[in-house]
Amino acid sequence: MIEAAILKDSTELTTDQQKQLLGLHYAFLNYQRSVLGVKIDVPELTTALLFRGNRIAVALEAGRVVGYCIYRVISGVLKLRTLFVAEEYRRSGKMTALIELISAREVYANAQLTVHQKCRPAYNLFTRLGYVASELDGWLNLFFDRHANLANNKTTQSAVV
């Protein structure tokens, strides 16, 4: 069974787990820089900064943070901000567990996220899930109408990116 949790703040993680979460976030930022071909400095972060104004769901393996999703729910819209699973745990259901946990616990009518067109795995995943994409300057805005998809017997579920 996959262990996943939605956290209220960084104090729900041990010191080691906080370091693991930060390590994953830096890995995500470096991946983005690589895919987008940009050379900018990554700011120094803390887990408290990651939580500021956000909710975070984490996937754990033997107590180790191996995936996470940073999101917000604003006026009935689930805004997925960052989704990332450590390379060695991809295709193991971790991201699925995170998305399903968020979907089960949060109240929202629509969901949205933005990915760069070069991030094809993310685009492919979310369009398979029923998200509709529109492009603007190389970025893909993905939108999911939860009510319409539930009416069509679809659910917000995911596969690991």
N, C-alpha and C positions, 0 to 999 in steps of 0.2 A: 504494500500500500504506500502511496506517495503522501508524504507529510507536507502540508501547506498551511499557511496561516496568514491572516491579515493582522498587521501590527498597528497599534495606536501611536507608538513612538519608539525611539531607538533603545529605550531602557528595557524593552521586552526581549532584547537580544543580549547575549553574553558579549564580553569584550572581544573574544575571538570571532563571534558571528558578526559583530559590527565591522571588524576588519575584513571579513570575507565578503560582506555586502559591498563595502567600499571597493574592494579589489574587483568584484564583478562590475561595478559601475565604471571604474577606470577602464576595464577591458572593453565594455560597451563603447565608451567614448573613443578609445583608440581604434576600435573596429569602425566606428562612424568616420573618423578622420581618414582612415585608410580607404574605405569605400568611396568617400566623397573627394579624396585627393586633396585635402586641405592640410595646411601646416600651421595650426594654431596651438598655443599653449593650453593645456588642460588646467583649470583652476584647482587649487587645493580645496578639498571638500571634507566634510564631516558627515557622519550619519544624521546628526541633528539637522544639517542643511538639506539633506535629501528628504527628510520628513516634513520640512517646513511647507505648510499648505497642501501637502500630499498625503495620500494613503499608500502604504506599501504592502504588497503580498509577497511572501517569500516561499520558495520551495526548498525543502531540507532533505538531505540524505545523510543518515546517521548523525543528525545534529549539526551538519555542515550546510551553510547557505550555498546552494548551487544554482539558484535562479531567482529572479525577482520581477515584479511589475510595479512601477510607480504610476499612480493614477489619481484622478480627482472625479468627483461627481458634482457637477454644477448645474443647478436648475434642471434636473432630470436628465442630464447628458453625462454619460461616462466618457471621460477623456483619458485615453490611454497615452501615457507620456513616454514611458520606457519599458520595454519588454526584453529580457535577456536571460539566457540559460548558458551556463558554462559549456564549452565545446564538448567535453567528454560526457555530458549528460543530455545532449540533444537527442531527439528521437526516442526519449524514454518516458514521455508523458508528463514531464515537469511543467511545461508551459500549458498544457491542457488542464492540469490540476489547478494552476493559478487562475486561468480564465474561468474555469467552472466555479471555483470558489468565489471569485468576485461576482460572477453572474448570480450565484445563489444568495449571496449576502447583501448585495447592494440593490437599491431601488433606482431604476433609470428607465427611460423610454427609448433613448437613442444612445449610440456609442460612436465615437469618432477618434481617429488618429491620423497622423500625417507621416508618410515615409518618402524618402527620396526614390525616384524611379530606378536608381541603381540598386536598390535594396529589393530585388526581385523575390527572394524567398518570403519576405514579409508581405509583399503585395499579393503573391500567389496564395499564401495562407489565408489572408483576410478576405480575398475575393471568393475563395472556396467556402468561407463561412457565411457568405451572403452580404458582405460589405460591398458598397457601390463606390467606385473610384471616379474622381475627377482630377484632371491635371492642371497645375498652374506653375509655370516656370520651372519645370523639372521635378516638382514635388507632387505627390499623389495624396489627395485628401480622401480618406476612406470613411464612409458613413454607414451605420447599421441601424435600421429601424426595428427595434426589438418586437414591437407589437405586430408589425406586418410579417415578420419572420415566424413569430409564434403562431400566427394565424395560418401560415403555410406549413406548419409542423416542423419548423427549423428551430434550433436552439443556438445560442452563442456558445460555441465550443471551439477548441483550438487544437492544433497539432504543434509540435515543438518546432520553432524556427531555428 
